[in-house]
Amino acid sequence: MKFEIMLQKDLTRDIKTRLNTIKGQLEGIIKMLDEDKNPETVLVQFKAAGKALETAQFLLLDETFRKSLAVKLSETMENCSGDCSQAVRIEMLRKQFPNLTVDELTSKMHEIQSVYDQMKENHSKNKSA
């Protein structure tokens, strides 16, 4: 079971820009520590760098996996048309989709790919029978 996702060039550029900004923030934190800056000031910078990293991670996961999952879910639903053996599982995934957290996206992507692959296999067996 394998799914391929290609990153869009503008998304890659945006994430790299964000990571370079974070790199600068981290270097700033190191400098602040070397200069014995106030711990509260250092903590504010840690929080800013952490939030920036979360944002970059969210962009990657949300843009890439949420869109890919939506496409694969739609494709699978179209191939099932409600009367296949996986209809209940597909419907469950469809209902969960709007509420999936970023952390759940990859596991659900694997799950829908598994359903899709099983449907294709069943379809191939039915054709040759």
N, C-alpha and C positions, 0 to 999 in steps of 0.2 A: 504494500500500500504506500503510494508515494504521491505527493502533490507538489507541484512546482509553482513558486510564486516569484515573479520578477518585480524588483523594486523600480518604481518610476524614477526617472532621472531627477525630476524636481524634488521628489521626496528624499532621495539620497542626498542631494545638495543641501536641502533644508536640515536634515539630521546632522550632516557633517558640519554645517555652520554652527548648529547648536552645540555639538560636541567640542568644537574649537573654542566656543565661548566658555563652556564648562571647564575646559582645560585651563583657560586663563583665570577663571575663578579659583580653581584649585591651586594654581601657582600663587595667586594672591593670598590664599589662606596660608600656604607654606611661608610666604614672606611675612605675613602678620605674626605667625608663630615665632619666626626667627627674631622678630622685632619686639617680642613680648607684649603684643597688643592685648587690650582688655578681652577676657574670655567671652563676654557678652557680644562684643563686636565680631569676634571670630565665629561664634555660634550663629549669628545672623548670616554670615557668609556661607557657613556649612548648610544652613537651611535653604539658602538661595541656590546653591549648587545642586543640592538634592532635588529640589523642585524642578530645576532645569533638566536634570537627568530623567526624572519621572516623565516630564513633558515629551522629551525626545523618545523615550521608550513607548509612551502612549501613541505618539504619531506613527511609529513603526508598526506596532501591533494593530492599532485601530484601522489605519489606512490599508494596511496590507492584508491582515487576516480577516477583519470584518467584511471587507469587500470580497475577498476570495471565498469566504464562507457563504456570503449571500449569493454569489454566482453559482457555486457548487450546489447549494441548497435548491435554488431555482431550477437548475439543470436536472437534479435528481427528482424533484417533484414533477417536472415535465415528463420525465421518462417513466415515472410510476403511474401517473394518472389515477391514483386512488385505489387501484385494484391489485397492486403487487403485494408480495409478502412483507415488504418493509414499510407499508403505508403508515402504520401506527408510529413507528420509530421516526419516520420523516416528519410526520405531523408534530410529534413531540419536540423535535429539533426546531421546527418552524416557529412553534409557540415560544420556545426559550430564546430564540435569536435576539429579539429586541432588548432583553434583560441580561444578556451575557456580559460578564465582566471581562476586562482585558486579559486577565489570567486564564479564563475559561476558553478563550477563542481557539487556541491551538489544539486543545483536546477535542473540542467540538468539530474542528476542521478534520481531524483524523477520523472522528466518528462518522461524519457525513461521507468522507471519502470511502470508508469501509462499506457503508450502505450502498454507495454508488457502484463500487467494484463488484459487490455481491449481486446487485441487480443486473449489471452487464454480463456477469458470468451466467446467471440464471437465464437471461435472454438468449445468450449464445447456445446454451444447452437445449432450450426450447426450440430454437431454430433448427438445430441438427437432429432433433428427435422426430 
